[in-house]
Amino acid sequence: MAFARVSRPQLAEAVALVERLARRPEDGYQSALLDRDRRVRRFWPCLLRSITFRGTQAGRPLTHALRLLAAWEDQRDPDLSQAPSDVVPRAWRRFVIGQDQTIDRRAYTLCVLQRLQDGLRRRDVFVERSERWGDRRAKLLQGAEWEAARSQVCLSLGRQTTAAIELESLHRQLDAAYLRTSGNLPTNEAVRIEVVAGRDSLTLTHWTNWTNPPTCERSAKRWPICSRAWICRTSS
């Protein structure tokens, strides 16, 4: 397979463009990105041809979408019904999926581009043999080396040596937090339950609308100065 040669200045320009496009203003992010589709098309096909992205289990839907997009590059009218919709977040759905459930190719491509950057930062998606964007798991101890170091590593981190015990502890913490929050709902001024379209809807009132903003017991400061105020109120 022949690969297009990309100069260092062209690559730097493409990276800078992705960074600018990926910044999320409060309003109109998707619309602004769609307006710049032609600029994205300058490097997007080359990116798909030149780099193979791999993924963890959480990143597999995204890598599947990338493979489909690469296969569609040479097709004028591809079958978009095969596009995985689980990579499309709620903010993108009205741009990507039409009322007749058809997929908009341009919007889907730009949505995947945004999710790709997020996936690279979370390490759900990686590039093999890349120093910066490689698979972090490849540097972990494996097999006999890990078994020999497991006890010492877990002891230094204050963790149990088996995942089952750690998960059980997290389960108890989550259950206790849920019960505390549920028990405080009737007296929590920041929350109200409304019936929307026949279903109960939990609504959080913005702090500026509170007649008596909560005070954090730890810092004695009012919201939003203390970022823990709402947590303290709902979980204590």
Stockholm file with secondary structure:
# STOCKHOLM 1.0

chainA/1-236         MAFARVSRPQLAEAVALVERLARRPEDGYQSALLDRDRRVRRFWPCLLRSITFRGTQAGRPLTHALRLLAAWEDQRDPDLSQAPSDVVPRAWRRFVIGQDQTIDRRAYTLCVLQRLQDGLRRRDVFVERSERWGDRRAKLLQGAEWEAARSQVCLSLGRQTTAAIELESLHRQLDAAYLRTSGNLPTNEAVRIEVVAGRDSLTLTHWTNWTNPPTCERSAKRWPICSRAWICRTSS
#=GR chainA/1-236 SS CCCCCCCHHHHHHHHHHHHHHHCCCSSCHHHHHHHTHHHHTTTHHHHHHHCCEEECTTTHHHHHHHHHHHHHTTCSSCCGGGSCGGGCCHHHHHHHBCTTSCBCHHHHHHHHHHHHHHHHHHTSEEETTCTTTSCGGGGSCCHHHHHHHHHHHHHHHTCCSSHHHHHHHHHHHHHHHHHHHHHHGGGCTTEEEEEETTEEEEEECCGGGCSSCCBCTTTCCBTTTSTTHHHHHHHC
#=GC SS_cons         CCCCCCCHHHHHHHHHHHHHHHCCCSSCHHHHHHHTHHHHTTTHHHHHHHCCEEECTTTHHHHHHHHHHHHHTTCSSCCGGGSCGGGCCHHHHHHHBCTTSCBCHHHHHHHHHHHHHHHHHHTSEEETTCTTTSCGGGGSCCHHHHHHHHHHHHHHHTCCSSHHHHHHHHHHHHHHHHHHHHHHGGGCTTEEEEEETTEEEEEECCGGGCSSCCBCTTTCCBTTTSTTHHHHHHHC
//
